[in-house]
Amino acid sequence: MSSNIVWHEASITKEERRTQNKHQSFILWFTGLSASGKSSVANAFARRLFERGNQAFVLDGDNVRHGLNKDLGFDETSRKENIRRIGEVSKLFVENGQIVLTAFISPYREDRQVVRELVETGEFIEVYVKCSVETCEKRDPKGLYKKARNAEIANFTGISAPYEEPENPEIILDTERNSIEECVEQLTDILTLKGYIY
């Protein structure tokens, strides 16, 4: 890393952007197993926010690996770098006064904590998309669990690689028992009550 760099202050503050947008800016960090419903809930909730006039954007694990993180694999070191980069990008969205919804397995507690510490208190909301590996494996929309069971995919979370459940997430969405729409309603109610959206 070069030492010849200096931080340049922006001409527009985060607070000014929030005032103009008429809502807080923060990260909704959706974590859970593959096929738990992270991307589905995040995108459905982003649509809800958009219809309310809120500035929101979804960063999806697969989509980001098509561009920004296409040079990374799925070993532990690559996974950590994947989350670090997403954390930094998410921080930029928060500084821009937007709501960023991230849908990443992000299996390690330590990595999620690293992202939490990038932003100010209250700007990182961990959303645990809770669903058993058995149910996720039954859904298996991309056929990944089948490939993992056949040893065609190495380091697959929940099968050949660990998933560390959040210990104290701000929000738990049980997608095994609740529909996508019910999860969206839960998110809307919780974030409205807490004053994140109006």
PAVEXDREN-631881 format. One record per residue: x, y, z of N, C-alpha, C, O in turn. Coordinates in steps of 0.001 Angstrom, whole numbers, padded with zeros to 6 digits, always signed. Layout:
residues N
XYZXYZXYZXYZ
...
end
This chain:
residues 198
+000841-001189+000000+000000+000000+000000+000883+001249+000000+001858+001332+000747
+000534+002203-000836+001308+003435-000915+001120+004281+000328+000027+004355+000889
+002207+004922+000750+002122+005826+001907+001911+007263+001460+001739+008159+002286
+001924+007479+000157+001797+008841-000371+000358+009179-000751+000097+009708-001831
-000572+008867+000155-001975+009176-000096-002532+009961+001088-002156+009732+002238
-003422+010878+000786-004018+011746+001808-005523+011743+001626-006017+011871+000506
-006266+011595+002739-007735+011583+002678-008241+012960+002264-007824+013971+002828
-009139+013003+001280-009714+014263+000800-011156+014355+001311-011979+013493+001003
-011454+015371+002072-012796+015537+002636-013806+015865+001533-013514+016636+000619
-014988+015272+001635-016041+015499+000646-016718+016853+000891-016732+017360+002012
-017271+017419-000166-017953+018713-000045-019390+018552+000451-020017+019525+000872
-019910+017325+000402-021273+017047+000869-021175+016018+001987-020567+014964+001802
-021757+016306+003130-021660+015395+004267-022705+014282+004206-023708+014385+003500
-022448+013240+004947-023396+012134+005070-024725+012644+005620-025792+012243+005155
-024654+013533+006615-025862+014066+007229-026689+014867+006223-027918+014794+006223
-026005+015634+005362-026727+016396+004332-027439+015458+003367-028574+015712+002961
-026762+014375+003005-027375+013409+002088-028582+012733+002739-029609+012526+002093
-028451+012393+004015-029575+011784+004728-030763+012731+004798-031910+012318+004627
-030482+013989+005048-031559+014986+005117-032276+015090+003783-033505+015132+003733
-031510+015130+002704-032117+015221+001376-032915+013960+001035-033983+014035+000428
-032382+012802+001433-033058+011533+001134-034236+011254+002068-035091+010421+001769
-034271+011968+003214-035350+011814+004203-035371+010433+004849-036433+009903+005175
-034165+009850+005031-034057+008605+005789-032607+008404+006213-031690+009033+005687
-032432+007515+007173-031084+007174+007627-030371+006380+006538-031012+005854+005628
-029057+006294+006630-028296+005415+005734-027603+004371+006596-027063+004682+007658
-027626+003130+006125-027117+002022+006931-026961+000780+006071-027417+000731+004928
-026308-000218+006644-026122-001512+005989-027089-002517+006598-027114-002698+007816
-027872-003159+005769-028648-004332+006194-027862-005534+005695-027873-005845+004504
-027176-006211+006619-026279-007303+006236-027000-008643+006392-027109-009180+007495
-027494-009178+005256-028206-010463+005264-027179-011598+005224-026393-011699+004283
-027193-012439+006239-026277-013577+006292-027082-014856+006520-028100-014846+007212
-026621-015937+005940-027302-017220+006082-026767-018188+005043-025960-017828+004186
-027225-019404+005136-026771-020449+004217-027222-020190+002789-028159-019428+002551
-026559-020819+001856-026992-020791+000469-028406-021357+000394-028691-022394+000992
-029294-020683-000336-030699-021081-000506-031567-020776+000710-032703-021244+000795
-031040-019992+001654-031860-019628+002813-032863-018533+002457-033855-018346+003160
-032608-017814+001373-033527-016761+000945-032981-015358+001087-033737-014390+000999
-031680-015225+001307-031062-013908+001513-031342-012954+000352-031849-011851+000558
-031014-013377-000851-031174-012510-002019-032646-012223-002298-033006-011107-002672
-033484-013218-002117-034918-013035-002368-035514-012005-001425-036255-011120-001854
-035193-012116-000139-035717-011168+000846-035109-009786+000613-035821-008782+000637
-033796-009731+000389-033132-008442+000186-033715-007694-001014-033967-006492-000933
-033927-008393-002112-034476-007743-003306-035935-007352-003138-036353-006299-003619
-036709-008184-002464-038110-007844-002205-038201-006621-001290-039051-005753-001488
-037321-006558-000291-037335-005417+000612-036806-004165-000078-037285-003065+000198
-035830-004309-000966-035334-003168-001735-036459-002582-002589-036568-001364-002727
-037279-003438-003153-038430-002982-003934-039394-002202-003043-039916-001161-003442
-039625-002714-001837-040500-002025-000883-039935-000636-000549-040670+000351-000525
-038636-000574-000295-037994+000700+000017-038098+001672-001152-038397+002851-000965
-037853+001175-002345-037923+001998-003548-039316+002602-003717-039460+003780-004044
-040323+001787-003491-041705+002257-003635-042074+003285-002569-042995+004080-002753
-041344+003261-001449-041549+004257-000397-040757+005540-000663-040890+006519+000071
-039933+005531-001716-039126+006692-002036-037760+006685-001365-037074+007707-001350
-037357+005544-000810-036049+005433-000159-034971+005059-001167-035232+004332-002125
-033757+005560-000947-032608+005248-001797-031963+003959-001294-031361+003945-000221
-032085+002883-002061-031566+001579-001614-030945+000829-002774-031354+000979-003926
-029930+000004-002443-029265-000797-003466-028861-002137-002877-028415-002210-001732
-029018-003199-003663-028663-004550-003221-027304-004950-003791-027070-004857-004996
-026421-005392-002912-025163-006027-003314-025350-007523-003083-025473-007976-001945
-025370-008275-004163-025622-009714-004090-024319-010489-004295-023502-010142-005148
-024144-011538-003502-022911-012314-003536-022500-012793-004919-021359-012585-005334
-023416-013431-005634-023096-013934-006970-022803-012792-007935-021862-012859-008726
-023618-011742-007861-023450-010616-008792-022094-009936-008611-021424-009598-009587
-021700-009741-007364-020426-009072-007093-019250-009915-007585-018222-009373-007990
-019402-011223-007550-018330-012101-008026-018231-012127-009556-017291-012702-010105
-019186-011515-010236-019081-011369-011686-018172-010214-012064-017686-010151-013194
-017935-009295-011125-017132-008115-011443-016072-007825-010402-014944-008306-010510
-016423-007048-009403-015471-006592-008379-014631-007719-007796-013425-007563-007600
-015262-008846-007521-014561-009946-006845-014396-011192-007715-014335-012309-007201
-014323-010999-009022-014205-012165-009906-012839-012842-009805-012652-013951-010305
-011886-012172-009157-010549-012750-008999-010428-013615-007747-009358-014159-007471
-011516-013746-006989-011454-014486-005721-012069-015869-005832-013034-016081-006567
-011491-016816-005082-012040-018165-005013-012950-018306-003792-013547-017332-003333
-013047-019540-003272-013939-019790-002139-013211-020399-000943-013843-020894-000010
-011883-020360-000976-011123-020790+000200-011305-019726+001286-011836-018647+001022
-010869-020034+002490-011111-019133+003616-010511-017743+003406-011148-016741+003730
-009299-017675+002871-008643-016380+002640-009422-015554+001622-009613-014353+001812
-009867-016186+000553-010636-015479-000475-011983-015013+000061-012439-013913-000251
-012609-015852+000863-013896-015471+001457-013736-014230+002339-014573-013328+002313
-012665-014196+003109-012417-013044+003979-012199-011777+003158-012721-010716+003503
-011435-011880+002082-011197-010729+001223-012482-010295+000519-012721-009101+000337
-013296-011251+000129-014593-010970-000484-015420-010078+000448-015962-009060+000018
-015511-010459+001702-016317-009713+002666-015668-008364+002996-016369-007368+003177
-014362-008331+003073-013678-007055+003343-013998-006028+002256-014330-004879+002547
-013893-006462+001003-014186-005545-000108-015638-005081-000071-015925-003900-000268
-016542-006006+000181-017959-005648+000234-018210-004663+001372-019003-003731+001238
-017530-004881+002484-017660-003965+003606-017251-002549+003218-017933-001585+003565
-016152-002428+002508-015672-001107+002094-016632-000451+001095-016890+000750+001174
-017153-001241+000163-018123-000706-000796-019400-000287-000061-019974+000760-000361
-019839-001094+000888-021047-000784+001656-020885+000518+002430-021815+001319+002528
-019707+000713+002969-019427+001950+003706-019597+003172+002803-020100+004206+003243
-019181+003053+001547-019348+004158+000600-020831+004479+000374-021204+005647+000275
-021663+003455+000294-023100+003673+000140-023669+004397+001356-024499+005296+001219
-023221+004003+002542-023690+004650+003771-023275+006120+003768-024069+006994+004113
-022039+006386+003380-021557+007765+003309-022363+008576+002286-022502+009792+002412
-022890+007878+001272-023685+008530+000239-025152+008690+000643-025978+009128-000158
-025468+008335+001880-026819+008523+002381-027813+007473+001951-029021+007699+002021
-027323+006315+001501-028212+005272+000999-028321+004083+001952-027512+003904+002862
-029338+003293+001708-029509+002028+002407-028915+000957+001499-029332+000814+000349
-027954+000215+002007-027360-000858+001209-027740-002190+001836-027575-002401+003037
-028250-003079+001000-028655-004413+001440-027660-005399+000857-027530-005499-000363
-026963-006123+001704-025960-007069+001217-026438-008490+001471-026829-008833+002587
-026405-009305+000440-026831-010704+000552-025628-011601+000296-025329-011954-000845
-024948-011961+001371-023739-012786+001304-023802-013849+002389-024230-013570+003509
-023380-015061+002065-023335-016102+003098-022512-015593+004269-022910-015761+005421
-021382-014981+003995-020469-014437+005016-020431-015356+006242-020956-015011+007301
-019810-016519+006089-019921-017573+007106-019190-017326+008424-019476-017990+009420
-018250-016379+008442-017430-016215+009653-017830-014986+010459-017912-013882+009920
-018078-015181+011745-018451-014068+012640-017406-012964+012619-017740-011780+012607
-016153-013355+012613-015059-012383+012646-015126-011429+011456-014897-010229+011606
-015440-011958+010282-015509-011131+009079-016683-010165+009145-016565-009010+008735
-017822-010638+009663-018978-009757+009801-018682-008644+010807-019131-007510+010640
-017931-008975+011843-017563-007979+012844-016626-006927+012246-016711-005748+012588
-015741-007356+011361-014836-006421+010688-015645-005361+009941-015321-004174+009992
-016700-005796+009249-017535-004845+008506-018274-003926+009483-018354-002719+009256
-018807-004486+010557-019511-003679+011560-018614-002542+012049-019073-001417+012250
-017350-002847+012233-016424-001852+012781-015986-000803+011756-015362+000194+012119
-016313-001025+010475-015985-000036+009446-016877+001195+009525-016488+002287+009113
-018084+001002+010062-019059+002091+010085-019376+002494+011522-018926+001854+012472
-020145+003546+011664-020471+004051+012991-021521+003171+013677-022212+002387+013027
-021625+003313+014980-022613+002564+015762-024005+002802+015187-024397+003941+014932
-024747+001715+014985-026105+001813+014460-026198+001776+012951-027298+001737+012401
-025056+001788+012266-025085+001783+010803-024945+000384+010201-025006+000227+008982
-024760-000619+011034-024649-002004+010573-025732-002814+011286-025726-002942+012510
-026647-003349+010505-027733-004164+011062-027589-005577+010509-027798-005822+009321
-027229-006496+011394-027056-007885+010973-028419-008575+010931-029143-008615+011926
-028748-009111+009766-030017-009806+009573-029701-011282+009322-029182-011654+008269
-030025-012102+010306-029777-013535+010158-030965-014176+009464-032060-014244+010023
-030745-014642+008249-031789-015327+007488-031693-016801+007876-030905-017568+007324
-032518-017160+008836-032426-018461+009488-033190-019530+008711-034383-019397+008437
-032476-020579+008370-033086-021699+007653-032147-022895+007803-030939-022765+007607
-032688-024034+008143-031846-025205+008378-031175-025672+007092-031685-025454+005993
-030028-026316+007248-029317-026832+006086-030173-027866+005354-030090-027993+004133
-030994-028601+006102-031870-029607+005484-032865-028953+004527-033070-029426+003409
-033476-027866+004978-034444-027170+004128-033753-026503+002948-034251-026548+001823
-032609-025887+003206-031850-025250+002117-031467-026280+001059-031512-026011-000142
-031091-027459+001533-030677-028512+000607-031864-029021-000212-031709-029398-001373
-033042-029031+000397-034241-029433-000351-034591-028413-001417-035019-028770-002514
-034410-027152-001094-034701-026092-002070-033684-026152-003210-034052-026295-004376
-032425-026044-002866-031274-026142-003784-031561-025609-005196-031410-026352-006166
-031973-024330-005334-032362-023817-006652-031244-023802-007691-031515-023839-008891
-030000-023749-007245-028873-023712-008183-028189-025073-008324-027227-025211-009079
-028682-026073-007601-028081-027406-007663-026723-027492-006997-025953-028414-007270
-026418-026531-006119-025093-026483-005496-024917-027526-004400-023837-028100-004256
-025960-027773-003636-025848-028767-002565-025600-030152-003151-024803-030928-002624
-026289-030447-004240-026090-031738-004905-024645-031882-005366-024032-032936-005199
-024106-030806-005950-022710-030839-006397-021760-030976-005215-020757-031685-005290
-022083-030291-004126-021229-030364-002933-021229-031778-002356-020188-032285-001940
-022391-032403-002336-022501-033783-001824-021737-034760-002707-021251-035791-002241
-021638-034417-003995-020906-035276-004933-019429-034891-005041-018716-035355-005930
-018985-034033-004117-017590-033564-004067-017169-032823-005333-015987-032791-005675
-018146-032223-006032-017836-031433-007215-017499-029994-006834-016868-029275-007609
-017920-029577-005640-017624-028239-005130-016917-028400-003792-017428-029047-002878
-015742-027805-003694-015014-027843-002420-015382-026624-001579-015849-025615-002108
-015172-026724-000279-015400-025601+000644-016808-025028+000536-016987-023811+000475
-017798-025903+000513-019180-025437+000397-019781-025277+001790-019845-026229+002568
-020215-024064+002088-020720-023737+003421-021911-024606+003802-022870-024755+003045
-021818-025171+004993-022890-026023+005510-022672-027494+005210-023281-028357+005843
-021803-027786+004244-021507-029181+003883-020044-029497+004185-019754-030333+005041
-019127-028835+003488-017695-029110+003688-016940-027909+004248-015718-027948+004386
-017667-026849+004568-017070-025656+005195-018053-025147+006247-019262-025318+006094
-017556-024533+007297-018430-024129+008407-019263-022885+008127-018917-022058+007284
-020375-022776+008862-021149-021534+008916-021323-021188+010391-021861-021978+011166
-020868-020014+010762-020974-019572+012149-022186-018661+012291-022179-017515+011841
-023219-019192+012922-024447-018407+013105-024174-017145+013908-023344-017159+014817
-024864-016050+013585-024716-014832+014387-025122-015099+015840-026095-015805+016101
-024375-014533+016768-024680-014730+018185-025687-013708+018691-026524-014028+019535
-025616-012493+018187-026536-011435+018615-026973-010572+017436-026703-009371+017422
-027640-011160+016452-028056-010345+015300-029148-009351+015714-029939-009613+016621
-029167-008220+015033-030223-007240+015319-031589-007774+014902-032601-007483+015541
-031610-008566+013815-032884-009079+013285-032699-010544+012882-031674-010912+012308
-033694-011368+013186-033722-012759+012717-034968-012934+011851-036081-012639+012286
-034775-013411+010638-035884-013730+009747-035885-015238+009527-034922-015796+009001
-036956-015886+009926-037059-017341+009790-037745-017663+008470-038974-017666+008385
-036950-017933+007444-037517-018194+006116-037994-019627+005956-038569-019997+004932
-037747-020425+006984-038280-021791+006959-039771-021775+007290-040538-022619+006824
-040163-020793+008107-041553-020708+008575-042324-019532+007987-043555-019534+007990
-041612-018528+007483-042272-017330+006971-041988-017121+005491-040917-017465+004991
-042967-016552+004805-042819-016273+003379-041938-015044+003173-041634-014325+004125
-041537-014810+001943-040745-013628+001608-041519-012368+001995-040962-011449+002597
-042797-012332+001649-043622-011157+001952-043733-010935+003458-043700-009793+003917
-043862-011999+004223-043921-011856+005681-042608-011316+006237-042607-010523+007178
-041504-011742+005658-040193-011226+006086-040051-009740+005754-039494-008972+006539
-040557-009344+004592-040529-007935+004200-041341-007101+005189-040920-006016+005588
-042504-007615+005579-043339-006897+006549-042618-006770+007892-042665-005716+008528
-041951-007841+008321-041201-007803+009580-040108-006740+009518-039950-005954+010452
-039361-006716+008428-038286-005734+008268-038839-004312+008283-038279-003431+008935
-039938-004090+007563-040554-002766+007504-040968-002311+008897-040703-001175+009291
-041614-003194+009635-042092-002854+010981-040927-002549+011924-040953-001554+012648
-039907-003407+011913-038772-003246+012830-038002-001968+012537-037678-001214+013455
-037705-001718+011263-036899-000553+010901-037671+000756+011071-037084+001797+011366
-038984+000696+010884-039813+001877+011141-039847+002176+012634-039691+003324+013048
-040050+001148+013431-040093+001302+014888-038792+001873+015426-038802+002695+016343
-037669+001441+014858-036350+001890+015320-035950+003237+014713-034903+003781+015064
-036759+003774+013819-036483+005087+013260-035492+005120+012110-034973+006184+011770
-035220+003961+011503-034299+003921+010369-034988+004375+009074-034381+005022+008221
-036259+004019+008957-037057+004474+007814-038322+005103+008391-038759+004768+009493
-038904+006031+007612-040051+006779+008134-041286+006523+007301-042350+007069+007592
end
